[in-house]
Amino acid sequence: MRAIPALEDFIQSHISNVIFPFETLVHFNKVEEIKKNIGFDNCFVIGIEARSKGFVMLWKNNCTCQILIYSMNFINVKVTCENN
């Protein structure tokens, strides 16, 4: 899976606390594994449905992400981080 090393490089170079990197075909169990491997604490996943891709959002414990509303097409979230 080439996307994971690329994602790790991106995170390290941008020091991200919250990422919403992609539409994905990855199931929740795999997202949990990826989340741990790239150093994030929390995730919100909208699962794959039929032929449509799901969404993934990852964040660290120094941020609070309040999911306001979501669908298969979007996630509306309020993000608050300790230093911002």
N, C-alpha and C positions, 0 to 999 in steps of 0.2 A: 504494500500500500504506500505509494509514493507521496500521497497528500499529507500524511502525518509528519514526516521529516520537514516538509516545506512549511507546514503550519507551526511546528516547533521553532524553526528559524525565524519566521515572521514574528512570533510572540516575543522571542528573545531580543530581536532588534527593535521592537516597538514598545516593549514593556507594557503590555496590555493587561488590564484588570477585567475587562469585559470584552468578549468577542461574539460576533454574530457572523461566523465566517462563510456560511454556505447553505445552499439547499443540498439535501443529502438523501442518499438511498440507504443510509446506515440505520440499523435498528437500535432501539434504546440500550440494549445490553452492550453493544459495541461502543456507543457514545460514552457510557459509564467507564469503559476501559480506556478510551482515548482521553477522556477528561482527566483521569488520574495520571496518565502518561505525560501529559503536557502541563501539569501543575495547576489545574483548576479545581475548585472545591464544589461548585454547584452547576447544575445544568437545567435547562428547560427544553423539552423535546416535543415537537409535534410530529407524530409518527407518519410513516409512509401509508398512503391510502390508495389502493388500486395502482394506477400507473403514475400518480403524482408523487413528487419528491416531498420529503418532510423538511422541517426547519430545526435548527439547533442553535441554542444560545448558551454560552458558558461564561461564568464569572467567579471571581475569587471572593473569599470571605470579607475582605476589606471594602466590599461594595454590597449594596442592597439593591436587588432588582425586584420591583413590584410589577407583576404581570397585570395589566389593566384589562386587556381584552385580546383575544387571539382567534384566528381561524386557520384554515388550511392555506390561506394566502398571505397572512401577516401576523406579526406580534407587536402589540402596542405595550411598551414597558417604560416605567419610570426608574431611572438609574441614579443612585446616590452613592458616592464613594467618600471615604474618610478624608482624603486630601483634596477633594474638589467640591 
